[in-house]
Amino acid sequence: MQLESLPNELLLDLFRYFDSIHLLFTFYGLNSRFNNLIVIYFRFNCLNFQHISNLNFDIICQQYLPLIIDHINSLYLSDDDETPQQTKWLMSYNFNLEQFIGLQSLTLSTINCEETMNKMMNQLCYLSQLQYLNIIDCYFQSSYIDNIWFIRKLIRCELNTISNFDCSNVPTIKSFSLQYFSISNVPLTKFSIEHLLEFTPCLQHLIIDFFVFSPSENLTRTISTIERLSLAFLNSSNKLENILQNMSNVSKLTVRTWRDIYRNGYQWENLISNYLPKLKVFNLLMQFDSDDDDDDINGEEQVDKILDSFRTQFWIDKHRWFVRCHWQSKSFSLYTLPYVFRRFTIDIDTQFKSTCIEDNTFSSYNHVKDISFCPSLSPDFVHLRFLKLHDLCLVFPIQNEFLSIIPTLHYLTSLTIDFEKETFISFPLQVLLDRAYHLYSLNLKQDSTLHMINLRSKSVRQLHFSSHNKYFNQQECILLSQSPLGMQCEVLRIQVKDKKNIIYLLNKMKNLRSLCFSCENIQSQNELIECLKQKQVDIDFAHFIRLWIR
């Protein structure tokens, strides 16, 4: 059977298995039928420039984007290490956001140029069909909030790890379309939930992740629209209680606290019973230190006391909400089961207990995507399972129990390895690489390239060397370029001794499309910058020198 004999519906299903960039290069231009099908595809799928090479980006902008720009449903733009200053190059081809008239979803990542972000935020008002906006690790001014609230059909907005944010007096215009708003990993010190909700009257789902919570005022009225609420606090238990007392229609609540905020099971029971009558789903993570100065009272005795407060009829019989507590010395983490948070850390000698009759119940932590392991694990952890990890950080050497705790690495895309001194780890690390079929990024925190010379992986394309004191010399650059991982590397982050090391890597690593580096020799680094300015490479000077090469 020939490909062209398949009906359009099957071809469109087939297209979903292609990267959007590869799809354009493979099928566009074959004939009018495939051209029309690709246009239909982009009405429902994303044009993702996250991993594109400089050369392919140039071809897309010149040959394909003018033909499909009106039909693109979803767009992902990024200025990160893989594609530095991508947005600048997009604008150099005279493309602006306002030309994507059919855009319903937009993601902007790692754009730290104030001029670029100002232009893009001012163009949001022209995206009349936009429903979803995600801004990740970008330069951000508080005035942008009004630009976002002005989008008439916007339903969902997520702000993650943005900078320069002060939300005490914005928005100043009302959005009657926004139903979901999330702001995460942002050190908020000036924030008024009441002001936010006053100008977002249809908001139903609110996620606020504070590093420091010091709002200028308390809630003074009941908020009836919020049905799903997620909050994270570093301090101020009274502020937390004030918010929950005025959210009577919340049916799903997620709370994460640190430091001074601790409430036992009796206190949570009273708060929920009195103020949250519609609550059906409750997710809790409290991380706190013991305030008991009596060294004769051990951690397990304190944990037993804490867990007893979560064993009442309210917790066990009425809601069947079970909790588990991890502790080490006088540091505690208590959370509801199943564990629903993205990150998890296991330290040496950590122990756990739960309110389940069988302590091994809820042993699968399938919501965890990001985890850190220490070299030695407590035997208590051998029953836990982490099956859907995306990011993993390990300190070698690791124990054999590790492979039982993480029996599959099928979802893993990023792996960070730290090493104890004088530890030879090439064999166990190779075992991990063999099991991680979709691993894309490998970050090695080490002082030598010797550990990775013979390592192999069919999927790894990004290498980071993040030891602060390690600068590669010429011989080490030669070893890197000749290693299996070095030969297939496309994105490299490295510190080198001298400019000649960078020139060598650029000449020898033929698959390299993006290079992020710094030189120990400052004078050499400045000379290299002047040299590169004369060539057709894109240079970004944020922290390291970043080159979008080919």
N, C-alpha and C positions, 0 to 999 in steps of 0.2 A: 504493500500500500504506500502510495506517495503522500508526502506531507500535505501537498495542496489539495488532496482529495478529502481531507478531514473537514467536517463542518466548522463554521466560525466559532461555535460555542466550545468545541474541543480545543481549537487553536488558542482561544483566549484563556482557557484553563491551563494549557501548556505554557503560555507566556508567563504565568505566575511563578514558574520555577526558574525563570531567568532573572538575573540582575538587570535592573532597568537600563543601565548603560550598555551592557552586552546585548540586550534585546534590540536597541536601536541600531547598533553596528551590524547585527546579524540579519535582521529582517527588513529594516526600512530601506526602501529603494528597489526591492525585488520586483514588485509590481503594485498596481493601484489597490488591489485587494489587501495585501499585507500592510500597505501604508494606512489604509482606513482602519484595519484591525488594531494597529499600534496606537492610532489616535483614540480609539475606543478604550484600549487598555489604560492609557494615561488619564482618562476621565474617572477612573476608579482606583488608581494605584499611584505610588510615589515615585517621583524623579529624585533619586538619592545621590547627591554628589559627595558623600562622606568618604569614599575610598577611591576616588577617581584620580588618574594620573593627570599631570599638567597637559600632556599632549592630547589625551582624549577629551579633556575639558575644553581645550581650544577647538577641537573638531566639533564637539557638540554645540558649542556656542555659535560657530560659524555656519554649520551645515544643517543641524537638526532642530535646534531650539526655536528658530524663527518659524518653523513649520508646525510646531505642536504647542507653542506657548499659550495659545488661547484655550487649550483643552486640558492642561495639567491640573489634576485634582489636588495633589499633595507634593510639597517641595521640602527638601532637606538641604540646608546650606551650612557649611562649617569652615572655620578658619583655624582648625587645630593643627597639630604637628603633621598630620598627613596631607593637609591641603592648606598651607599657610597663605593668608590673604586671598582666598578664593573669591570672597565677595567683592574685593577690589577689582579683580579681573573680570568678574561678571559685569560690573558697572562699566568697565573699560570697553566692553562690546555694546554699550548703550542699552543694556537691559536694566530695567527697574522693576521693583515688586508690583507696581501698578499695572504692568503689562500682563501679569498673570491673572487675567480677569475671571477665570473659572476656579481659582484656588480656594479650596475648602479647608486645607490643613497646611500649616507652615511651622517648621522647626528651624530655629537659629541657634547655632552652637559655637561657643568659643570665639565670639566676635568682640574684640576688645578695643577696636578703633572707635573713638567717640564720633568722628565725622560720619563713618559708615552707619553706625547705629542710629544717629540722628536722621539720616536720610531714610533709612528703612522704617523707622517708627512714624515718620511724617507721611509715608506712603501707605500705611495700613488702612487709612480711611478710604482708599480706592478699591480695597478688596471686599467688594460688596457681598461675596458668597462665603467669606471666611468664617468657619465655625470652630476651628481648633487652632490654638497658638501655643507653642512650647518654646521657651527661651532658656537656654542652658549655658551657664558659665560665661555670660556676656557682660560687657559694659552696660550699665543701666541707670538711667536717671529717674527719679520719682515722677517727673512730669510725663514720662512715657505711659504711666497708668491711664491718664486721660486719653491718650491716643488709642490705647487698647479698649477702654470702656466705650469709645465712640464707634467701634465696629458693630454694626447694627444686628448682624446675625451670629455673633460670637457666642458660643455655648460653653466652651471649655478653655481655660487659660491655666498654664503651668509655668511657674517661674522657679528655676532651680540654680542655686549657687551664683546668683547675680551679685554685682557689686554696686557700691554707692547708692544704697537704697534707704530711703526714709519715707515711710508711708503714713506719717502722722496726719497729714492734711490732704491726702489724695485718696480716691478720686474726687473731682469736683463736679463731674457730670454723672448722671445715672445711666446704668445699663439695665435694660429690661429683658435682655436675652441671656445674660451670663448665668449659668446654673452650677458650674463647677469651677472653683478657684483653688489653686494650690501654690503655696510659696514654701520652698524647702531649702535647707542648708544655707540660710541667710541669717546673719547676726542682727536680728531686729531688736532695737532698743527703744524705738519710738513707733508705736503702733496702736491704733484704736480699732478694735473689732466692731464697736458700735458704729463708728463712722463708715467703715467698709460696708457693713450690712445696710446702712441707711441708703447708700448709693448703689447697692446691688440687691434690690428688693426681691428678685426671683431666685436668689442663690439657694441651692439645695445641698450642695456638697462642698465642705470647706476643709482644707488641709493647711495647717500653719505649723511650721517647724522652727521653733525659736532656739537660738543659742543662749540668748539672755532675754528674759521676759520682764520688761518694765513698762507696761502700757501706762499712759498718762491718766487713764480713768477706768472705772468699772462699768460693766453693763448695767444700765438703769431700767431696761425694759425687756420683756420676754420676746425672743426671736422665734417666730412660729414656722418659718420657711425651711430652716435647716433640718434635714433628715439624716445626713451622714456627716460626722464631725471627726477630724483627726487632729490632735494637738500634741506638741512636744515642748517641754518646759525644762529650764535649768534651775529655776527657783520660783518662789512665791506660790505656796499652796493655796493661799486665800484667793489669789486671782483665778486659779484653776477652778476652785469651788464656785466663785462668782459667775464664771462663764457657764458652767454646767447647770447651775440653778436657773438660768434664763434660757435654756435650750430644751424646752419640755417635749418637743416633737422628734427629738433625735431617736432613731431606731438602730443606728449602728455607730458605735463610739470606739475610737482608738486613741489611747493615751500612752505617751512615753515620757518618763520623768527621770531626772538626775539629781544628785547632790542632796539638797535639804528637803526635797519633797518626798515624804513617805506617809502612806495611809495604810493602815492594816485592813483586814477583811471586814471587820465590824464597821469601820468608818466608810469604806466604799459601799457597803450594803445600805447604810443609812442614807448616803447621798443619792444612790440610784433609786431606792424605794421612795424617797420623798420628792425627787425632782425630775426623774427620767422614767415616767410610767410606760412609755412606748419602746423602751430599749429592748432589743432582741439579740443583738450581737455586741459583745464587749471584748475588746482586745487591749491588754494592759502589759506594759513593760516598765518596771521601776528598778532603777539602779541607784543604790545608796550604800553608805557606810554606817556601821553600827556606832551609836552614841554611848554605848555601855563601856565604861572605863574599867570594869571589873575583869581582869585577866583570867579569873577562875571560871568565868562563864564562857564555855567554848561556842564555836560557831554553830554546831549542830543543835545545841540547846536553844539558841536564839532562833534558829530556823524552825524548830518544832513549835515554838511559841507563835511565830509569825503564821505558819501554816494552819495552826488550830483556829485562827481567826477567819480562815477561808474554808472551814469545814462545817459551817452552819447549814441549816435546811435551805436557806436562800441560795447558797452556792452549789451545794451537792444535789439536792432533790428538785428544787424549783427550776433552776436554769441549767444545771449540769455544766457549770463553769468550773473547770479544774485549773489549778495553778501549779507551777514548778518553780523551785528556787535553786539557783546555783550560788555557791559561795566559796570564797577563799579567804581565810583569816577573818577580817572584819568587813570585807567587801561583799555585797550581795546583789544578785539580780533575780527579780521575781517577775514571772510573766504567766499569762493565761495560755492554755493549750487548746488547739494546736498553736505553735509559735508562728506568727504571721508577719514578722518584721524581716526586712531585707538582709540585715547584717547580723553576724553572730561571731563571737570571739571565744575561743577555748584557751584557758591558761593552765599552767602546770599546777597539779594538786587541787584542781577545782572539784568540788563534790556537788551532788544534787539530790533533792528529795521533791516529791510532789504529793498532791492531795488525792491522786488516783490510788485505787486499791492496789493495782499492779503498777509499780513505778515505771515499767517499760512501756506502758500505754502512751500513745502519741510519740513514738520514737522517731518517726519520719518528719524531718524539718524541710518540707518541700517548698516553703515560701522563701527560704534563705537563698540569696543569690551571691552574697559576698561574705567570705569567711576567712578568719586567720587562725592558724594552728601554731602552737609552740612545739619545741622538739619532743617533750615528754608529756604524755596524756595520762590523766587519772583513769584507772580501771572503770570508774563509774560511767565513762563515756562510750564504752565499747558497744552499747546497745543503741546508740543514736545513729541516725542515717541522714545524710545530706545528698539528695538525689538530683537536684536541679541547679547546681552551682554554676554561675557565670564567671565569677571572679574568685580567685583562690590565692591566699598568701601563706607560704610555708617557711619554716625555719628548719634547715637541715642540720644534723641527720634527723630523720623521722622514724617513728616506731612502726612495726609491722601492722599494729592495730589500725593505722591510718587507712589502709585499703579496705577494711571492713566498715569503717565509719563513712567513707565515701566510695561506695561500690561501683559507681559509674561516673565518668567525666564527659558524657556525651554533650552536655550543654556548656561546658567550660570554653570560654573565649579568651580569658586573660589569666595569666599565671605569674605570680611574683615569688621569687626564690631568694631567701636570705641564708647566709651560711655562717656556721660557727667556724672559727679559725682552724686551719689545718684539717679540714674535713673533706674527704674525697667523696663526691656524691654522683659521679657520672652515671653509674648503673641505676640507682633508684630514680634519678631524674629522668633517665631514658624510659624507664617503665611508665612513668606518668605521661610522658609525651606520646608513647605508643597507645595509650588509652584515651587521650584527649583528641578525638578526631576533628574537632572544630576549633581547636586552639589557634588563635590569631596573634595574640600579643604575649611575648615572653619578656619579663623584667628580671634581670639578674643583678642582685645587690652583692657584689663581690669585688675583690682586689686583683683578680687575675682572669684571663681568658681561658686558662687551662681546663677549667671545668666543662667548657662548652665546645671544645674543638671538634669532638667526634659525635656530638649530639645531632639527632635527626628528627625531623617532623615534616610531614607532607603539607601541613596546614599553616604553620607559623610564617608570618610575613612581616611582623613588627618586632624589633629588638630594642630594648631599653637597657642601658647600663647606668645604674643610678647610685653607685657608690660615690659619696661626696668627695673623697680624697683620691679617686682613681683617675689618672690621665693616661690614655693609651699612647705608647711609644710606637716607633715605626715597625718594630718586629711584631708587636701585638696586633697592629693594624693588618699586617700581612697574614698572621694566623687567622684573624677574624674573616678577612676577605676570602680565604681559601677553605674555611670550614663549611660544611653542608648548610648550616643555617645562614651563614654569611652570604653564601652564593645565591640563595633564594630570597634574601632579605629585601623588602621594598621600602620599609620605613625604619630609620635608625636614629636613636638618640644616644649621644656619646660625648665624652670629654677627651680631648687629645692634647698631646704635648705641644705640637707645633703646626703651622699652616701646611707643611708638606705632608702631614698625616692625612689631612682633609683632602688634599689634591689627589693623594694616592687612593683613598677610598672612593672618591668620585670617578676615578679612571678605572678601577678594578671591579667595583661592585655594580655590574651591568644592569641588575634588576632594580637598583635603588631609584626610587622616584621622589623620596622626601628625606631630607637629612636635617636633624636638629643637633647642634653641637656648640661647644665652647672650647677655646684654646687656653692652656695654662700660660703660654707666652703671650702677654697682652699686646706687645708690639707686633708680634707675628699675626695675631688676630686682626688688628687694625689694617695691616698690610693686605691680609686676605680679603677683608671687606672691600677695600678699594679695588682689588683685582676682580672680585666677583661682580662688582657694579658694571664692569665692562662687558660682561657676558649675559646671555639670555637666561638668567635664573632669577627667581623671585626670592628676595631677602626680607626676612622679618626680624626685628631686633628686640622683641618683647623681653625675654630673659636670656635664652640662648639665641644663637643665629639660626634661623630656620630657612631652609632652601626647598622650594618646590621645583625639582630638577627636571623631570621628564615625565 
